[in-house]
Amino acid sequence: MNQLHTPKASRNQDAGRLSFIHPVSGAFPGLAAPGGLSRRSSRRAMNPISIFSVFPCTFTPVSALKKTVKKSVLTIAAASLLPLLLVAPAAADSHDDKPKGKSKSASKKQPNPPAAMSTIGGSLLGRAGTQVTLGKGAPVLPKGLSGRSWIVADAENGDVLAAHNAHWRLPPASTLKMLFADTLLPKLPKATTHKVSAEELEDVGPGSSLVGVKEDLSYSVHDLWLGVFLRSGNDAVHVLSAMNGGFDKTVQDMQAHAEELQALDTQVVSPDGYDAAGQVSSAYDLTLIARSGMQKKDFREYASTVSADFPGEMDGRKRETFEIQNTNRLLTGDYGIAPYKGVAGVKNGNTTHAGATFTGVAERNGKVLLVTVMNPDSGESNAVYKETAELFDWGFAASGKVTPVGELVAPRSAPVKDVGKAGPAKNEHGVGDTAGNGNGTGNGTGTGNAADQVASAGRKETSGGMGTALAIAGGALIALAAAVFVVNRRWPSPRG
C-alpha cells in the first residue's frame, strides 16, 4: 500500500504495495546457509513460482440467505457510489504502441535529456535517445518503454547491448544503497553488534522507508544489512553510517568509491538515497555499481534474500522477531507481476523526485545480464519492474545478435595488460562513434558501421579470461527463483 505524503514532505517509500509471502518454511535438510545467512526463515531465490497458484481464495463465501438484500438498500448504495464512478479515471487504451496504462497525470510533458552527456563507456552512450545496433535475427526493442533512462548490459564481459539516455544524471532514490553497501560491506564485520542511540536515528528523513530499528536495542551488522537490502531501511543505513564514523564520512567514502568505479555521474549527498538537492546518478553508473557489488559474496547473498527474521522488542529476556520481505518485486512478485525467472537482485527505489528506479541482475542459459530503469512515466502499476522484465527478455533474445553500443568500464585501479590502456577511461574510451545514425528511437535500429563500433574489442581480447568467478550459492535458503549463476569480471589482467 503506497505511503501517503504531503507536498511538503518528500516520499521515500520503497516498500510500495503489500505483497504476498510464499508459505514455505525451514531450510533444505542437511545444508548449511552460506556466508553467515543462517536464519532458518531467510529465503533466497531459486525455483520460480506463480504468486497466483499457492494461495487459497481470500474471498469470504456468501450464503444464499445473505443475497436477499432489499432493493432500497441497493438503490441507496448505488446512488452513493455514483459520484465516485463519475470521477474515476477512464481505462487506458493498452492496444497501441503507447506505454500501457498511461494516465492523464503521467502524460504531462517530461523534461528532455541534456544535449551533452558523459561518453565514458563509448561515445554513443553520451547521445540522447535510444542507442542500439541490431544484427541479423535480432529482435526489436520492446514498444512502449517509458523510462527516462535505461540500459541493458552483459554482466560478464561488460558489453552494453542497448541504452536510452544512459548518462542522464537523475535522482537515484534507494538504488544508491547499492553504492552504500559496496562501500561499507568490507569495512564492518557482520558479527559485530551495536547498541543504537537516539542520535543515530534523529536525522532519518520524514516518509522514509524503515525496517524498524529501535533506540537502546542492540543489532548485529548482519541484521542491519538485511534491513538495508530487504526493506530498504533508512534507519538501518543511518546506524551503519554511524558505525562507519558518521554520516559525513560515509558520504565521503561513497563518493570516493564511486570515483574509483568511474561512476562519475554520481554525486552523493545522503547515503540512503533520500531526496536531497544535488544528489544524482545515472543508469550507466548504477549498473557499474551493481556489477561491482555482485563481485562480493555477502552483497550477492543479501541482494537475493527474499525474506528473513528481524529482531524486534525485548520481551523480558527474550528478543522478539518479525518477518521482513524483500521489496524487489521481481524477486517476490506482486499484484499483476510474477517473480522473474533467474533474477537474483539487485535494488529498487522510489521517491518523490526520483520516481521509481531499479537495477536488476538475472541469468538465463548461462548468460548474465544487468538492467537498470530510471523513472518510467507510463502510469502503470509496477512499471519499473515490468519494463525491466521486458528489457531482460529482449537482452537474452538479442545477445550475440547486436553490435554493442558501449561497455561497462573497469575501475580505475583495475590492472591492465596494455600499457596504453592503463588508467581511467577517457571520453574516447570504449566503443567508437558510428558513421551512421546511432540515435534510433522506437525500435532503435542504428545503422552505423559495425567495424567502427568495436574499438574496445582489443581490450576484451587482453582479458585472457582472467575474471573472478562469482556465484550465488543456491540450496541452503528457501527461496523463489533460479539464481545460480557465475559472473566473470573480465577486466584486463596485468602483463604476465
N, C-alpha and C positions, 0 to 999 in steps of 0.2 A: 504494500500500500504506500503510495507516494506521500512524502512528508510535506505538510502544509508549510508555507512560508509567506512572509510579507515582503513588499518591495524593498523594505529597509534591511531585511535580513538576507544574507547570502545562503542559498540552499546547497548544502554539501552532503547530500544523502545518496550513498552508493547502493544501499540495500534495495531500494526500489520496491517492487511488489513483494508480498508474502509468497513464499514458494514451498512446494512440497518437499518432504524428506523421504527418501526411499526407505521403506520399512525393513531394513536388513541390519542385523546387529552382530557383534562379535567379529573375530578375525579368522582367517583360514587356519585350521588345526596345524600345529607343529611349525608354524612360520613366525619368525620374529620380525617386528617392524623395523625397517632400516632407518638409519640416520637419526635415531633417538625418537622417532614418532611412534611411541609405544602405547598411546592411549587406545583402548580397545574400540572406542567409538569413532576414532579418526578413520576417515574413508578416503581412498584415493581412486582416481578414475581408472576404470578397467573396461568391462564389457558394457555396451550400450543397452539402454532400456528405453521404453516409451513411458513418459510420465502419465499417460492415459491408460496404461494397461495394468497397473499394480495397485490401484486404489478402488475400493468399493464405491458404489454410488453414494453421494453425500446428500441427496435429496430425501427428505422425510416422506414416506408413503402417506397418501391422503385417503382416508376411508370414503366409501360412497355416501355415508351419512353426512360427512362434513361438506360434501359437494352441494348440498341443498341450501345454498345461500339465497337469501331473498333478493329479488330483483332491485329493490330500492337500495340495498347496500351496494350492489354492483354499480348502480347508476351513480351513486354518490362517489364511489371510488374512482369511476371512470372520469367523472367531472373534475375531481381533484387532480387527476393525472394529466388532464388535457393541457393546462398551461405548460407543464414540463415537456410534453410531447411537441408543443408548438415551438419551443425554443431549442429543442435538441438538434445537434448538427446533423445535416443530411449525410447519408452514407457516401463515401468517396468512390469514384469510379476506379476500379482496380484492373480494368481490362484494356488499358492503353500503355504507352511507353513512359508515362509519367511515374514518379515514385508512388508506390501503392499506399493507399490510406492517407493521402496528403490532406491535411486540414487547412481551413481558412487561415488560421493563425500562422501555420507553417509556410504558407505560400507567400508571405511578405518578402520583399526584396532582401536578398542576402548580400553581405559585403563581398567585394571582389578580392582575389588574392593579390599580393604585391606584384608589381611589374618586374621587380628583380628579387630573386631569392638565392640562397646559397646553392652552389653547384658541387658541394662535397658529395662524392659518390658518382659524379658524372654530370655533364652539362645539361643533359635532358632533364635531370631531376630539379634543375633550377627554373624550368619553364612552368608557366601556369597551364592548367588544364590536364587532360589525361595523356599519359605517355605510355605507349605500348607499340611493339612491332610484331605483328602476327606473321607466323610462318605457315607453311602448308599444313593443313589439317588442324590448325589451332582454332579453338572456339572463340567467338566474340565475347567481349566483356558483358557481364550481366547488365540488363537495362534497368533504368530507374535508380541507380546508385545516387544517394543524396548527401553523402558525407562531404564536408568541406575539404577534407584531406584524407587520403588513404594510400596504402602501399601493400604490395604483395611481394614477399622475398623468400628466397631459398635460405633456410636457416643454416645449412651446411656450407655451401660454397659462397654465400653472400650475394648471389645474383638477385637483382631487383627485376621481377618479371613484368610488373606494371605498376604505375603510380599515378596519383592525381594530386597536384599541389603538394608534393612530398615535403618540401621545406617551408611550408606556410607556418609561421610561428603563431600558435594558438594556445589558449589556456588548456592545460593538460588534465585538470581535475586529479582524481586519485590514481591515475596511471603513473603519476610522478612517484608514487610509493614504490614502484619498481626500482627507481634510482636510489631511493632511501634504503631499500633492502639490499641492493647490490653494493652500496657503500658501507653499510653498518654490519651486515651479517658476519663478515670475517673478524670484526672487532669485539663482539660480545659473545662469550661462551654461553651456549644455550642452557646449561645447568645453573648458571648464576641466578640467584634470587634477589629481589629488590622490593623494599617496602615503599609504597607510593605515598608521597606527601601531597597536601592540598595545593601547594605552589606549582607542582608539576602539571596539574590539571586546570589551573585557573585561566590559562590563555587558549584553551580549546575553543574554537570559534562557534558561535551560535548556529544551530542547524546541522552541526557536524554529524557524520555517521560515527557511531560509538559501539564498542564491544561490551562495555560495562565495567571498566576498571574503576575501583573504588579506593579512595584515600585510606591510609592507615592499614591497608591489607598488603600482603606480600605476593608477588607473582614471579614465576621463572621467566627468563628471557624466551624460552621455548613457547610458553603460554602467550606472551606478548606478541611474538611473531605470528602465532595462529590468529590472534586478534587483528593484526595488520592485514594478513593475506586473505582471511576468510570474511571478516566483517568490515574490512577497510576502516578499522577503528582509529580515529584521530587521537583518541585518548591514549591508546597503546603507543602511537607514534610519539606523542609528547613525552611519555615516560621513557621510552628507549632513547629519545634525543637527550633527555636529562642524564641518562646513564652514559651517554657519549660525550658529556662535557657541556651540554646545554644547547638551546635552540640555535643560537647564532653560530656556534662551532659546527653544528650539524649541517646548517645551510652552507657554510664554507666548505666542509668536507664533500658534500654532494656536488657543489659547483666544480670543485677541483676534479672529482671523479668524472663528471660529465665532460670536462675538457680533455681528460685523459682518453675517454672513449671517442673523442671527436664528435660528441653530440653538441655542436656549437650553436644550435638554435635554442638551446635550453638555458633559461635563466631561472634560478631557484630563489624563491622568496620565503616560502613556507614548506617545510619538509613533508607535510601531509597532503599537499596538493590543494589545500583550501584556497578559494579565490583570493588573490592578492594582486595589487597593482604591479604590473611588470613581470608577473610570473607566466612564462610561456615555454612551450616545447614544440615539437613537430612530429608528424607521423614517422618521418625518417629517424629522428632522434629516439623516439620511444621504441622503435624497432631495434635500433642499435643497443639500447639499454636492455631490452628484453633478451636479446641474443647473448649479451654479457652475463646477465643474471642466470640464464639457463645453463651456463657453464658451472654453476655452483650447485652441489648436491643438495644442500639444505634449501636453497631457493627453489629448486625443482620440486622438492617434496612438499614444501608449504604451498606452492602455487597450484599443485594438483590435488591437494587435500580437499575433500568435499565437505566433511563435517567433523567436528571434534567437540569434546567436553571442555568447557572453560570454567575456571574457578569462580565461585560466587561468594556469598556471605559466609561468615563463620557461624555455625550452629553449635554453640558450646565449644567443644574441642574438635568437632568435625567440620570440615570445609565442604560446603555445598558446591555442586557444579550444575551448569546448564549447557545445553547443546547449542552450538553455533554452526551456521551453514555458510558455505561459500556463496558470495553474491555474483559470481561469474555464471551467468545463465547458460553459457554453452557447456559448462560442467554439470549443472544441476537441473537444467530445464526450467521452464516457467510457462505461464499461460500462453498458448499459441506457439511455443518453441520447445523442441525436444533437445536433449543433450546431443552435442555434435560428436559423431563417431571419430575417435582418435584424438580428441582435444586433451591438452594437458596443462592448462593455464592460459593466459598469464594474469592480467589485471584489468579491471574495469574501473570506471569513474563516472561521476555525474554531478555537476554543479550548475549554479545559475548561469554563470558566464561561459563555462566550457561546453555546456550541453553534455551529451553522453559521449564518452570516449572508451576505447577498448583496444587492447593488444592481446592477441591470442597466438598460440602455437599448437599445431596439430600434425599428425603423421598419418600417411596412407601409403601402403605398398612400398615402404622403405624411404619415402620422400617426406621431408620435414619442412613445413612452411611456417612463416611468420606473417601475420596480417595485422595491420593497425588501421582503425577507422576513427576519425575525429568528427564529432558534431554533425551527424546526419540530421536533415531537417524535413524528412518525409512526413513527420507527424504520426507515423505508425508506432504502435507499442513495440518495445524491444527492437527498434530499428537498427541500433548499433550492432546487435548480435546477429540479426537476420542478414544484414549486409556483409558482416564478417563471414558468416557461413557461406554466402553466395560467392564471395571472393576466394574462400578456401576451395570450394568446389571448382571454380574456374582455374585456380592455380594448379591444382592437381591434374586437371584435364589438359592444361596448356603447357605443363612442364616438358621441356625438350622440344617444344613446337614454336617457341617465341625467341626472338633475339633479346637478351637482357637490355634494359634501358639504363642501367646503372648498377651499382654494387654497394653493399654494406662495407664501409671501410674498416680497417683494423685499428685497434687502439694505438696511440702514439708510441707506446713503449714496446709494441709487438716487434720482435726481431724480424729482419728482412734478409733475404738471401742476396738480392740485387742491391748493391750499394746505392745505385742511382735512385732507388725507390724507398730508401730509408727515410724516417722522419714523418712528420704529419702530412696529411693529404693536402694537396693544393687544389685550387679551383679546377685545374685541368685533370686532376686525379681520376682514374676510373674510366668510365665509358666516354668516348669522344662524341662530339656533336655529329649530327647527320646532315647530309647534303639535301635531304628531303624534309618533309613535314613530320616532325615527331610529336607535334602537339595536336593529337587527334582528340575528338570528342565523340560522345556516343559510344560506338564500339572501339574507338581509339586506334584505328589501323594506321599507324605511322608508316611512311613509305621511304625512309632514308636508306642509304647504302649500308647494308648489314656489316660490310667489312670495316666501315668507319665506327661501328658501334661496339666493337670488341677490343678496344685499346687496352683493356685490363686483362686480356687473355694471358699475356706473358706473365703477369703477376700470379695468376692462378696456377700456371704450369710450374712455378717455382716452389709451390707448397709441398710437393712430394708426398702428399697425403699425411703430413705430419700434424694432424689435428689431435686435440684431446678428446678421447672417446668419452661421451657422456651418455647416461641412460637413466630413464626414470624406472626405478625398480618397481615391478608390479608384484602383486600376490599377497603382501602382508597386511594391507589395509583394505577394508571393504570399500568398494567404490563403484563408479558408474560407467566410464567409457574407456576404450582401449587407449593406453597411454605408455606403452613400452616402445621406446624408440631411442636412436642414437643420434646425437648432434656432434658432428665433427667440425671443429673450429679451424677452417682451412686458412689461417693466417700464414703469411710467408715465414718459412723457417730460416734459421741462420745458415750462413755458408758453412758447409761441412767439410 
